[in-house]
Amino acid sequence: MKQATQQHDINVAATIDGYMKDSQGRLWPESKVKPIDKERDQLVHELIKNAIAVNTALAHFKKSAFGDIAAFVELSAEQYDAKLGGKKGNVTLFSFDGQYKVQFAVAENIQFDERLQAAKSLIDECIKEWSQGSSPEIQVLVQDAFKTDKEGNLNHGRILALRRLEIKDQRWKNAMTAIGESVQVIGSKQYIRFYERRAETDQYDPIPLDMAAI
């Protein structure tokens, strides 16, 4: 009963200065908290407060930059009486002196539907038949195209790259058609990147906004 009374007293003290809450929600009189624990707590709170402020500023800057670029693209199109419809595509903007450039990119998130399985079946038929006479490089390329990563995801780029191979077998052509028609765009994400030209060169170095890259 005494323990319950003590806990009640601590809870009542929740609205009273001079107490600190621990990770389990218990309140401790500041006089009972070690100085090093107080210093650590203060440091973490200050860093998190600043990090949230930077995060908020970046979010505002990103939104503003996207809006400014979209408005400029519209303004530029108006010079030629052109009307733009739908989502804006990729665009690169340079400063007048070429010292800086800003890249705005739209990356599409794609997936393959069930027709990819039909394509894989046709490709397997071809590889099996060609196994004696086909180029080992082509066999490896096809095998690698359908490998999955640790999460079981396919590499979209490698699969789509198969369509660049000039192979006249009709089954292969049908497989490439199936791959193309199986692509489904399920969403897109916008990116913006900033660059500064390296002194006396034509190369541009990224201006990192990722803390890990600074």
N, C-alpha and C positions, 0 to 999 in steps of 0.2 A: 504494500500500500504506500509505503514511504517512497519507493521508486516511481510509482505513478504520479505522486504528488510533485516530485522533483521534475519529472518530464513535463507536467502541466505548467509548472513555474517557468521552465525554459520556453515552452510554446508561447506563454503569455508575454515573455520578454522579446518575442519576435519583432514587436513594434518599438522596441526601446533601443536607443543607441548604445553602443558599447558591446555588442554581440556580433559574432561571425558565424555564418552557417557553413557546416562542413559538407562533404560530398554525399552524405547520407541524410541531409536535411536537418541535422541536429544543430542547435545553437550553442555556441561556446562564448563565455565572457572573454573579451579581448585580452584581459589580464592573464588568461590561462593559455593563450595562443603564443607559441614561440615567435620571437622577433623575425627569424629567418622565414617562417611560414607567412608572416604578414608581408614581408618584403616580396616574397615570391608571388603572393596573391595580388599585390599592388602592381607588380611588373606585368603579370599576365593580363590583368584587366586593362592596363594602359595600352599594351600592344594590340589586344583585340579591338579596343575602341578605335585605334588608329587604322587597323586593318579594315574594319567595317567602313570607316570613312573613305579609305582608298577604294574599296570595292564599290561603294555607292558612286563615287566620282567616276570610276571607270565605266560603270553601267550607264551613267548619264552621258558620258563622252561618247560611248558606242552608239547609243540611240541618236544623239545629236549628229554624229558623223554620218550615220546611215541616212538620216533625213537630209543633211546638207548635200551629200553626193547625189541622192535621188533628185533633189531640187535642181542641182546644177545640170544633170543629164537632161532633165526636162527643158531647162533654159537653153542648153546647147541645141536640142532638137528643134526648138522654136525658131532658131535662126534659119532653118531650112523648111519651115512650115510642116514639120513632121510631127505626127502624133504617136506617142509610144503607148502600147497597151500591154497588159499582163505584167508579170514579174520582171524586174530589171535584171539584165544579165551581167556578165563580167565586164569590168571597165578598169583602165589604168589611167591615172591623172598625173601629169608632171608639172612641176613648178616651171616658170618661164625660163629660168636659167638651167633647168635640168638637174639641179642639185638634189631635189627631193621627188619622190613619187609615192603615190597612194594607190594601192590595189584593192578593188572591191570585187569579191568573188562569191558566186553562188554555187555551192556544192550540193548535188542531188544525191539523195539516199535511195539507192536502188536495191531491189530484190528480184530473184528469179522465181517464176511460178512453176507449175508442174511440167510445162513444156521443156524445161531444162533436162528432166529425166529422159524424155524422148530423144533429145539431142545426144545425151550421154550414151544411150543405147545404140544409136546409129554410129557414133564415133567408135564405140567399142567394137562394133562389127567391122568397121574399116581397119582398125588397128590389128584386130585378130587376123584378118585376111592379108594385111600388108606385112605382117610380122617377119616374113622371110625376106622381103625385098624393100621395105620402106626405110627411110633414113632414121637412124637411132635418135638423132636430135629431135625429129618430129614426135617420135614415141615418147621421149622424155618430156617434151613440151606439153603434150596432151595429158600425160599422167600428172604432171605438176599442176596443171590448170585446175584439176578437180580435187586437189588436196585441200583439207580443211585445217584451220589453226586449232589451238588448244581448246577454244570455245566451240569448235564445230562449225565455224563460219567459213564460207567459200571466199576465195579471192576474186572479186568481180573483175578486176583488171586483167588477170591472167585468162579468165574464161572468154572475155570479150576480145582479147588479143588473138584468139584462135581464128577469128573471122578474117584476119589479115593474111592467113596462109592461102596461097593459090593452089588449091587441090581440085581437080576436075571431077572426081568421083561424085555421082549424083547424090549418093547417101550423105557424103560430107556436106555438099551444098544444102541438102535438106536439113542437116543438123545445124548448120550455121544460120539458116532461116529460123529454125526453132529457137535458137539461142536469142536471136534478135527480137523475136516476138514474145519471148518469155520475160523480157526486162520490164519491170514495173517500178515506176517512180513513186515512192511512198512518202516523199517529203523532201525538203531542202533546208540548207542552213547557210546563212550569210556570214561572210568573213571580211575583215578589213585589216590590211597590213600596211606598215609604213616603212619607207626605205630612205637612206641617205647615200648619195654617191661617194664612193671612195675617192680621195684626192687624186686628180690627174689620171683617172681611169674611167672606163665605161661600166664598171661593176658597182652594184648597189648593195649595201649592207643593211640588214633589217634593224629597225629601231624596236627593240624588244619591250613589250608591255607585260611579259610573263616574268614574275619575280625570279623564277629559277633560272632564267636566261640572262639576267642582268649581272 
